[in-house]
Amino acid sequence: MTLRTFGLATLLSTTLALASPAYAVTEIQWWHAMTGANNDVIVKLAEEFNASQSDYKVVASYKGSYADTMNAGIAAFRANNAPHILQVFEVGTATMMAATGAVKPVYKLMAEAGETFDPQAYLPAITGYYSTSKGEMLSFPFNSSSMVMWVNKDALKKANITEIPKTWPQVFEDAKKLKAAGYETCGFSTAWVSWAHIEQLSAWHNVPLATKSNGLDGFDTELKFNGPVQVKHLEKLIELKKDNTYDYSGRTNTGEGRFTSGECPIFLTSSAFFGQVRANAKFDFTNAPMPYYPDVEGAPQNSIIGGASLWVMAGKKPDEYKGVAKFLAFLSDTDRQVEIHKKSGYLPITKAAYAKAKAEGFYNDFPYLETPLLELTNKPPTDNSRGLRLGNMVQLRELIAEEFELALNGKKSAKDALDSAVQRGNQILRQFERTASR
């Protein structure tokens, strides 16, 4: 070899060494639906994990609303381009479970990767929603919440209301006082009409939403939310809407700004609304458990969770799955769970994180962040309050909202609207059964 040749060879080998790292970082794609302050939490979690080790890099990508994100993930799987981790809202659980071959159950993932994983370490009120009847966790609970009643304390003071209402009759009465005190367009309102007035209402009063433990014990379920409690509740809403004591704020959470702006002084929506309330409310606020009807025996029962979980998609390489497992273990860390809870308002998913936040006295200063936890654990869950697992739940919620709107606008009676919603909903469930792969 000549000196010239040796020199070129040395230069080439040095250039290649500089251009190629000793190992390749494995990317983990995470598709999510978080916006605003909660998107910031997602980004920071990915950055912290990436900085904690050098083998894997989590890439978080916003894909739109919950429904959009789930649909994008399913479409990507069919095109052999699915992310490793897909955030799916709780009502998409049945759809994901039915997608045989599209997902890798979390309990299998963690076992195969050799990561420490104890299902008993997580809050059962949360994990039960995402587990089989044997307690096997299919997805990883991530941003869990429940519905609470947000209250403008300054508005109550202005209306000479001295106590936060606990029952629905008290809410109705106080909403009228608030209207008289100047809140003319809205005494109280709610987001997520189906979640508030059908799903949570039914669980909180221990009445069935559907047979088969609201679908948790099998897909072949029949809807039952046209019972006396649900009909009475809708009848009252129809009556109160006539003068805006109750005012409708839409099918999803797009109307939540009516609370932070001060327009609606009592507003039922997710406990995860905390970040937006803290950032935007210019008044003294708090929240309280959902109201209940005192004449319903056993009420209040317990609430059910909202939010979403992380599903691991099938078809990935073993080393990629190891990275996913490490990331889920990273998310389960007690201190990290406490931090997520404090910043986002979402619930701590582990018993240890809840106990630590409580021991630190955190809820003495921020009692409204414990409200959803107290609701979820108010009483041991029953077949009516364990949760729900119904196919095509996005479509079900849409048709329930349609029927509610017809009733609120005087086009149907409460009973006719709920009877129609049940009949139409059962047809959707039967369609889901026919198309779902088992």
N, C-alpha and C positions, 0 to 999 in steps of 0.2 A: 504493500500500500504506500503510495507517495504521500509526502507531507500535505500536498494540495488535497488529495482524496481524504486523508485522515482529518484534515481541517473541516472539510465539508461534512463528513460523517459526524464529527463532534458537534458542529453547529446544528445539524439536522436533529440529532438525538436530544440536544439541549432544548431546542424549540418545541419538540414534541412533548418533552417532560413538562415544560412550562404551560403548554396548551392543554394538557390532559391531566386532571387531578389523579391522585393515587386511587381514588374510588369515586363512583358516581353517586350523587345524592338522589335518593328515591323520592319522587314527588307523590304526594297524597292529595288528590282533588276532593274538595269539600264544597258541595253546593248547598246554599242556604237561602232563607227568605227574610233575614233580619234587616231592618232599616233603622235610621236615626241612631240614637244612643246605643241600642242593642247591636247594631252593626259594628259600632266601635268596640264593643266587648268581644265580638267574634274575631275581628282583626287582631286585637291585642292577644287573644288566646293563641291564635296561630303564630304570631310573632314570638311569644314567650316559649311555645313548644319548639319552634325552629331554633331559638337561641339556646335551648337547654341541651341540645345534642346536635350531632353533625351528620347523622345517617339519613334523616328524613326531613322533608320540607312539606308542610301542609300549606296548600294554596286555597284560600277561601274565596268563593265566587258567589256574588248575589245573583239570583235567578228569578226574581220577581216575587209575587205573592206566594202564600203557601201552596195554593192549588197549582199555580204556574210552575213552581219548583218541583212538585211531585210529578206533574205531567212531563216536564222537561227531562227528569231523571228516567222515567219509564221509556220515553221516546229514545233517549240516548242508549239505554240498555238494548233496545231492539236494533239499534244501529251499531252495536258493539263498541259504544263509546261512552259508557256510563262512568260517572265519578266513582271514587272509592266510597265516599260518605255522602248520603243524601238526607237532608233534614226534611222530615215529613210531619205535618200537623197530626194531632191525635186522632182526628176523624178519618185520616187516611190509613189507619192501622189495618182495617179489614182488607182494603185493596192491596196493601203490601203483603199481607199474609197470604192472600190468594194468588199472588204472583209467583207460583212455584218455579224455582230455578233462577229467579231474578235477584234474590237476596241471600246473604250468608248470615245465619242467626248469630247474634252476638255471643251467646253462651258457647257455641262451637268455635267461633273465632278466637276467643280468649283462651280456651283450653288448648287449641292447636298451637297458639303462639306462646304458650307457657307463661302468660301474664297472670298475676294474682287477681283473682276475681271471685268475690263472694256475694251472691245475690242477696243474702241476708243483711248486707251492710247498707243496702239502699232502703229508702222509705217505702214500705209496702203499698201505701195508698197511691204511690206513683208507679212503681214497677209492675203492679198487678195489671195495669192497663196494657202493658207491652209484653206480657208473658203468657205462656201456654198454661193450661189447667194444671200442669205439673210444676209450674214455677220456673220454667225455662225462659230466660229473657231473650226475646227475639230482636229487639232493638234497644239502643242505649238511651235512656231518658236524659234529655238535655235541658231544654228550657220549659220547665213545668210551671204552671200557674193555676189559679182557679178564679172564679168570678167573685168580686167583692162589690160593696156599695161605697163609692167615693162621695165624700161630703164636703161641701164648702161651709166651713164653720162660721166664717164671717156672715154668710147669708142667713144661716140659722139664727145667729145673734140679732141680725137686722129684723127678722120676723118674730122675735121673742120666743124662739123655740129653744128650750133649755136642755133637752136631752136628744141624743141621736136616736132616731126611730129604730125599733127592733122588729116590728111586725109590719106586714103589708098594710093593714088598716091604719097604722100610725104614719106610714109613708104617704098614704093617700091624703090623710088629714093635714100633715105637715106641708105637702106639696101645694095644697090649697092656700095655706097661710103664706107660703113663699110667693105665690102668684099675687096675693093681695099686697105683699110687701114690695112689689115692683118687678118680680121676675115673671113678666106677663106671657112670654112665649114658651116657657117650659118650667113646670114645677119639678118634674123629674123625667128622666129618660134612660135608655139603655142602648148599648151596642150589641151586636151579634144576636139578633132577635130570636133565632132558634135556640142558641146556646143558653140565653137568659131565660126565655119564657116557656121553653119546652124541656130541654135537656137538664139544666141545673134545677129548674123548678121541680121537676119530677123526682130527681134524686134527693133534693133537700126536704121533700115531703114524703119520701119513701113510697112513692106510687110508681107503677111500671111505665116505662117508655115503650118497651117491647117485651115480648116473651123471650124465653131462653136467656134469662139474666141480661136483658137488653142486647142480646146477640153474642155475649161473651161465651156462651155455651153451645154455639152452633149458628151457622149461617141461615138455617131454615127458621127464621123468626118472623113473628107478626107484630106490627106496630100497635101500640095500645095507648097512645098519648091523647086520646079523646075522652078521657075519664072526667069525673065530676070536678076534681081539683083544677085541672087544666082549663076546662070550659069556664068555670067560675072566674078564674084569673083573667082570661081573655075578655069575658063579659065586662069585667071591671075596667080593663084598659080601654075598651070601646067607649064606655060611659065617660071616662075621664079625658079622653082625647077630644071630646066635643068642645071643651073650652081650654085645651092645651095644659090642663093640670098634668096629664101625661102627654108627652109629644114624641112622636116616632123619629128615630135618628138613623134609619137605614138598616140594611141587611148585615153589614159587616161592622168595622170599627171606624169608618170614615167620619162619623159624627162625634168622635171623642173630644174634638176641639171645643165642642159646645160646653164641656165642663171646664177646661182650662181657661177659656175666655171669660168664664163667669156667667154665661147665659143659663146653663142648666145646673142648679145648685146641688142636686142629687142625681148621681149617674152610676148605673151598674155596668161594669165592664171588667176586663181582666185585671188581676193584681199586677201584671207586668206593665200596666199603664203608668206605674210609679215613675219611671224615668222621665216621661213626658210631663207628668204633673209637677215633678220637682223642678224641671227646667222652665216650665211655662206658666204655672199658676202664680198669680200675683195676690193670693189671699191665703189665709190660714186653712189648711186642709187636713183631712184624715180619711180613713176608710173604716168600714165596719162589716160584719158578716151580712150576707144576703138576708133580706127580710123573709118572714114566714107567716103563714096563716095559723094563728093559735088554736083554731077549732079543728085542725087536722091532727089526729092522734099521732103522737110520737115526733112531731115536727119541732125543731129542725133535726134532720137525720145527719147526713154528711154530704159535702159537696164532691164533685168529680173534677178531675184535672182538665186543664186545657194546655195549650202550648204545643210542643213537638218533641220528637225523639230523633235519634240518628240511626239510619238504616245503612248497613254495609252491603254494598252491591256485589253480586256474584261475578265470577269470571276473572278475578285478578290473580297476580302472581303471589307465591308464598311470601317473598320478601316484602311485598307491598302490604300484605295482610299483617305482617309483623309490625310494620310501621303504624297501621291503623290501630292495632291492639295497644301499642305503646301510647298512642295519642288518647285513646279512651281511658287508659289507666292514669294518664296525666290529668285528664279532666276530672277524675274521681278524687284527686288529692283533697284532703280535708280543708287545708288553708285556701286552696284555689276555689273550692266550692263556696266557702264563706265569702270570699271576695266577689265572686260572680253574684251571689245572693244580694250582697250589700249594694252593688253598683246597678244591677238590672232590675231588681225586684222579683226576679224569678226565684223559685224555691230551691233550697239546697236539696240535692237528690240523695244524700247519704244521711244516715242517723247521726254520725259523728259530726258532720258539718252543722246540722241543726242544733245539736247539743252544745257545740263550741260557741255558736252565735248567741245562744241563750245564756251560757255561763259567763260570757263577756259582758252581759248586761245590755246587749245591742238593742233588744226589744223594749227596754225601758225608755230609750230615746226615740226609737222608731217602731212603735207598736203596730203601725199599719203594715209592716212587712211580715208580721207574724199572723195576721188575720187569715190568709188563705191556708196556712198550716193548721190553725185551730179549726177551720171549717172542715178540712179534709180528714182530720182526726177526731171530729166532734163525737162520733159514735162508730162502733165497728160496722163496716160496710155490709149491706144486705144485697140480695139479688137485684134490688132496684137501684142500688147506689154504688155498686162496684165500678161502674163506668159504662161504656157502650162500645159496641163493635159492629157497626152496620155497614154493609157494602154500599158503594156509590153515595157516601154521606154528603159529598159536596152538592150533588143533585137533590138529595133529600132536604138539605137545608134551604136550597133555593125554592123548592115548591112549598115548604112550610112558610117561608117568608111571603111568597105569593098569596097564600091563603090568609095569612095574618093581615096583609095589606088590604085585601078585599073586605075582611071583617072590620078593620079600623076605618075604612072609607064608607062603611054602611052598605056595602054590596052583598054581604052575607051575615048571617048570625054567627055567633061564636061556635055553636055546636055544628052548624053546617060546614063552617070553614075547617074545623078540626077533623070532622068525619071525612071530608074530601081529602085533606092532607094525608090521613091514614090510608084511605083507599088508593090514592095515587102513589103513596110511598111504598105500599106493599107490592104494587106492580113493579116499581124500580128494584125492590129487593129480589123479586122473582127473576127479573132480568139479570141481576148480578149473579145469582146462583147458576144461571144457564151459561153465562160467559166466563165466569171465574174458573181458572185452572186449579184443580185441587192437588 
